[in-house]
Amino acid sequence: MEVKVGVVGCGNIFNLAHKNALSILQREGLIRVEGCFDVVEERASEGAKALKSRMFKDVDELLAEVDVVEILTPTYTHAELALRALRSGRHVIVEKPIALGVEEAEKMVREASSRNLTLLVGHVRRFDKRWVTMKEVIKKRNLLPSHVRKVEVQNLPFPENYWYWDEKRSGGVALDLGVHVTDFLRWFLESEPVRVYAVGKAIKDEARKNGTFDHFVMMVEFEGGKTGIGEVSWAYPYPSRYGVFYHHVDVMGRNGRIRYTPLDTPVVGVAKANFEMPRFSPLLSTFPDAFERELRHFFRVITEEEEPIVTAEDALIALKIAEKAKESARKGEVVEV
């Protein structure tokens, strides 16, 4: 069954990851991209051209032509656009975080459920071969994890007036990058969160001028006495050319330990005018083929060929932990989840 898809938002994540993934799936005949919409018409036009589809100047006109809407817009627009699509009877795929706040996210989940529509959220780490393989090893070796530490840090390259730095539009690093980590901890520990304690710092000028954190550490207690530490940052000192993201994962269990970081192994530098490290992917946090696997799976969920690996409810819980962590950092005390 060929699924008719509409794309809303043709900016950063579209160009870095989704455009290529959608092109591959379209060539395979799994989907047909009917059109693209963006508030900047030039971006919509370029996106439509790349996907051999049409540019739309009105979201409702696009909704009328498709089965599924893929929402790749800034976080503060997710809920409004998703609810609009769901109320028009369309399935929704939305980039993470599911929404800017838990209340909005709950409305999205309820709306999808009441209309028997599919709502899927792009927690792409669950489709990255590194983490999937690590999870398989944990099961196979019966490691029985009791503590997981996950670090994702980067140098955010955008200027201080960009929407990422505005916490009222992005949720800040604790939410935007934090939901990747909170979902990862819950996924690996296979346990529900109980309470969280968090500390945030404003390091770069951009963060201080916007009154937001750009480095954030959270300690989460899960059921069964399991614990997780998440660290996220937009203030990492390496320049963007070094690699957009740096990862660290440490899993400690009753029967063993797994540790992973890209900097554990020797790398080859390239000497030009400046010293550079090799870039194997524009998104070193997640290799592009993970987006292809994610979307392939999502469309098969929509056509009822597969059960979802990650649900809207999973995304809601990841958001709830991050939101409670922000509350903890503001209050300077432990907060119940």
Secondary structure, 3 states (H helix, E strand, C coil): CCEEEEEECCCHHHHHHHHHHHHHHHHCCCEEEEEEECCCHHHHHHHHHHCCCEEECCHHHHHCCCCEEEECCCHHHHHHHHHHHHHCCCEEEEECCCCCCHHHHHHHHHHHHHCCCCEEEECHHHHCHHHHHHHHHHHHCCCCEEEEEEEEECECCCCCCCHHHCHHHHCCHHHHCHHHHHHHHHHHHCCCEEEEEEEEECCCHHHHHHCCCCEEEEEEEEHHHEEEEEEEECECCCCHHHCCCEEEEEEEECCEEEEECHHHCCCCCEECCCEECCCCCCCCCCCHHHHHHHHHHHHHHHCCCCCCCCCHHHHHHHHHHHHHHHHHHHHCCCEEC
